[in-house]
Amino acid sequence: MDKSKLKKLFSGLCCSVCRHDFDESAIFIKREEKNLLVLQIICPECGKSFGLALLGTGALSVKDDDELVIQDCPEPISYDDVLDAHNFIDKLEKDWTKYIPDELKNI
């Protein structure tokens, strides 16, 4: 992802320690995959380091007029979704790895 897009995403945000604004030089991309971005943000003023993972980055885009647009995404997960996931995991048998696709088992 282009750092200028990330700069727009973090514009108006500042360090929670010293209140210095984040700029493009404060953002370090650690890992980038389809719809996943892992960032490290280091305050240029005090050096405080922040880790951040962005999921669903395919929904972020910047128009030609530099306006950051977040496209419509699915509804956020609900408490019921979390409970359903918990119940599913709680009932898994010893061979639960059969549910993981083969291409993801060695990551």
Phi, psi and omega in degrees: 000141181295130181299332179294327175294319179294322178301318179294324179297324183262003179296139182087353177259151182220170179296135179285347180268306186248356179069015177285139179292145173279140174237180184302327181287348181273350188257126180235121179277119181265325181206137179222122177225177178300120177063021177218134179220125176250124185239154166239129177244124180243122180297126181289346182268305186252349177086003178300135183254135178236136174257144184209136173242129178251124177254148179075034183292347176295344181271358180265134175210157178238124179287168180302331181273019176068017178274126178283129182237130173254117184289163178300135181235169177300160177301147176296157179294148181255174176299322178297323177298318180295316179296319177299317178297317179300313181297321178298311181295320181298330183266001181295145178270181182300330182265039182298340181293347178295343179276349180271126178302144183305321183291345180259352185289336184253021181276000000 
